[in-house]
Amino acid sequence: MPTTDRPVEESVVPSLGRRTQLTIDGAIPGMVALDATRQPPDILKTAGEGVTVSSLFFFLRMLHQEHVVCLLLLLLPLVHASPATPEPCELDEDGIRCACDFSGPAPDWSSAFLCTGAVDVEFYGGGRSLEHFLKRVDTEASLGQYADVVGALPWQRLTVRAARVPAPILFGVLRVLGYSGLQELILENLEVTGTALPPLVESSGPDLNTLSLRNVSWATRDTWLAELQQWLKPGLKVLHIAHAHTLNFSCEQVRIFPGLVTLDLSDNPELGERGLSSALCPHKFPALQVLALRNAGMETPSGVCSALATLASMQLQELDLSHNSLRETAGAQRCDWPRKLNSLNLSFTELKQVPKGLPAKLSVLDLSYNRLDRKPRPDELPEVGNLSFKGNPFLDTESHSEAYNSGIATAQTCSSLAVGISGTLAVLRVARLFV
């Protein structure tokens, strides 16, 4: 569709770092012209094929702010797409969750407008590389004037999956989100390439409650956690790291996590007890209370205890060792568990007997779904308030025994009843003789 000769307005685009004319037409892909005095139908009339009608109209109706377009140009730079291409983003009926699938051959990134009013947002890149956006993004541009606009976004949880992301773009997005109220960030199946300069302002990223990283590789290898930490405010409370390519952190570069309560290193089968010692940097987790190590290559409870011994000041209360193939080692040395530990999960660990050297006192001990073929004696167990043996073989044996005993009792009762009835009939017959 031909464009009009009417001059377009100018806007400061933070992702470009300079004053840039924005227009919608087929000749300049990824550029948008907005005139706040015109109605959406007029804008769409002069628009070319760059932005789909429904996504732009929804965006204008929901936000009515030109600056938010500038924000999205930093988060997801717009590219040209055919009007026949299905929109990759879908918003649920309640307007709470928005999911975008950009795995198509010519994704319409402008469909992300639909997600500006959602609370739970997910972007799927389909393994796509975002390297070409580096030429269009200035991650060091001033964003102060957009603080109110970003702060107005209702995003609480953001998920980014399956993409090849340059570090400057990833950290640039974190800097923008620093003005938002985002609480949870999930990064999954990402390859972070290259390096980025450290932030100009300390802790300039989002004030997250929860950060989840699953199968994320980093070009910086052992220093990736320290690099990422620079772009987060220090209030993080929950950290999940699964299928990590390396957990051998450079502890001298890692800063303290002052508020981290839960650390989940589950689904890292190559970690092992030696790797655990490297991952738990001493004095970096002073507030840690919950440690999850499911399917993390742990071998013995005593070995885990030794790895935790270096964290004497840790306030650990709950430890999850489930879904590890644990074995008991003869003559295991006594180990001092964290003094506040009160909950230990040893379920699904293939244990044939209760391991020696457990904490002397626990509130919760879960030994369910193991291979215990007899009920443990009291002297084999710690002092425990809530003990679970569910799913162990000895329970099946006991249940069969109880059922057998119950059957005998029932048979005896029936026999007694039959004798009683026979006796009664005999007495009645005798009585009839005297009538």
Rosetta blueprint (number, residue, H / E / L):
1 M L
2 P L
3 T L
4 T L
5 D L
6 R L
7 P L
8 V L
9 E L
10 E E
11 S E
12 V E
13 V E
14 P L
15 S L
16 L L
17 G L
18 R E
19 R E
20 T E
21 Q E
22 L L
23 T L
24 I L
25 D L
26 G L
27 A L
28 I L
29 P L
30 G L
31 M L
32 V L
33 A L
34 L L
35 D L
36 A L
37 T L
38 R L
39 Q L
40 P H
41 P H
42 D H
43 I H
44 L H
45 K H
46 T H
47 A L
48 G L
49 E L
50 G L
51 V L
52 T L
53 V H
54 S H
55 S H
56 L H
57 F H
58 F H
59 F H
60 L H
61 R H
62 M H
63 L H
64 H L
65 Q L
66 E H
67 H H
68 V H
69 V H
70 C H
71 L H
72 L H
73 L H
74 L H
75 L H
76 L L
77 P L
78 L L
79 V L
80 H L
81 A L
82 S L
83 P L
84 A L
85 T L
86 P L
87 E L
88 P L
89 C E
90 E E
91 L E
92 D L
93 E L
94 D L
95 G L
96 I L
97 R E
98 C E
99 A E
100 C E
101 D E
102 F L
103 S L
104 G L
105 P L
106 A L
107 P L
108 D L
109 W H
110 S H
111 S H
112 A H
113 F H
114 L H
115 C H
116 T H
117 G H
118 A L
119 V L
120 D E
121 V E
122 E E
123 F E
124 Y E
125 G E
126 G E
127 G E
128 R E
129 S E
130 L L
131 E H
132 H H
133 F H
134 L H
135 K H
136 R L
137 V L
138 D L
139 T L
140 E L
141 A L
142 S L
143 L L
144 G H
145 Q H
146 Y H
147 A H
148 D H
149 V H
150 V H
151 G H
152 A L
153 L L
154 P L
155 W L
156 Q L
157 R E
158 L E
159 T E
160 V E
161 R E
162 A E
163 A E
164 R E
165 V E
166 P E
167 A H
168 P H
169 I H
170 L H
171 F H
172 G H
173 V H
174 L H
175 R H
176 V H
177 L H
178 G L
179 Y L
180 S L
181 G L
182 L L
183 Q L
184 E E
185 L E
186 I E
187 L E
188 E E
189 N E
190 L E
191 E E
192 V E
193 T E
194 G L
195 T L
196 A L
197 L L
198 P L
199 P L
200 L L
201 V L
202 E L
203 S L
204 S L
205 G L
206 P L
207 D L
208 L L
209 N L
210 T E
211 L E
212 S E
213 L E
214 R E
215 N E
216 V E
217 S E
218 W E
219 A L
220 T L
221 R H
222 D H
223 T H
224 W H
225 L H
226 A H
227 E H
228 L H
229 Q H
230 Q L
231 W L
232 L L
233 K L
234 P L
235 G L
236 L L
237 K L
238 V E
239 L E
240 H E
241 I E
242 A E
243 H L
244 A L
245 H L
246 T L
247 L L
248 N L
249 F L
250 S L
251 C L
252 E L
253 Q L
254 V L
255 R L
256 I L
257 F L
258 P L
259 G L
260 L L
261 V L
262 T E
263 L E
264 D E
265 L L
266 S L
267 D L
268 N L
269 P L
270 E L
271 L L
272 G H
273 E H
274 R H
275 G H
276 L H
277 S H
278 S H
279 A H
280 L L
281 C L
282 P L
283 H L
284 K L
285 F L
286 P L
287 A L
288 L L
289 Q L
290 V E
291 L E
292 A E
293 L L
294 R L
295 N L
296 A L
297 G L
298 M L
299 E L
300 T L
301 P H
302 S H
303 G H
304 V H
305 C H
306 S H
307 A H
308 L H
309 A L
310 T L
311 L L
312 A L
313 S L
314 M L
315 Q L
316 L L
317 Q L
318 E E
319 L E
320 D E
321 L L
322 S L
323 H L
324 N L
325 S L
326 L L
327 R L
328 E L
329 T L
330 A L
331 G L
332 A L
333 Q L
334 R L
335 C L
336 D L
337 W L
338 P L
339 R L
340 K L
341 L L
342 N L
343 S E
344 L E
345 N E
346 L L
347 S L
348 F L
349 T L
350 E L
351 L L
352 K L
353 Q L
354 V L
355 P L
356 K L
357 G L
358 L L
359 P L
360 A L
361 K E
362 L E
363 S E
364 V E
365 L E
366 D E
367 L L
368 S L
369 Y L
370 N L
371 R L
372 L L
373 D L
374 R L
375 K L
376 P L
377 R L
378 P H
379 D H
380 E H
381 L L
382 P L
383 E E
384 V E
385 G E
386 N E
387 L E
388 S E
389 F L
390 K L
391 G L
392 N L
393 P H
394 F H
395 L H
396 D H
397 T H
398 E H
399 S H
400 H H
401 S H
402 E H
403 A H
404 Y H
405 N H
406 S H
407 G H
408 I H
409 A H
410 T H
411 A H
412 Q H
413 T H
414 C H
415 S H
416 S H
417 L H
418 A H
419 V H
420 G H
421 I H
422 S H
423 G H
424 T H
425 L H
426 A H
427 V H
428 L H
429 R H
430 V H
431 A H
432 R H
433 L L
434 F L
435 V L
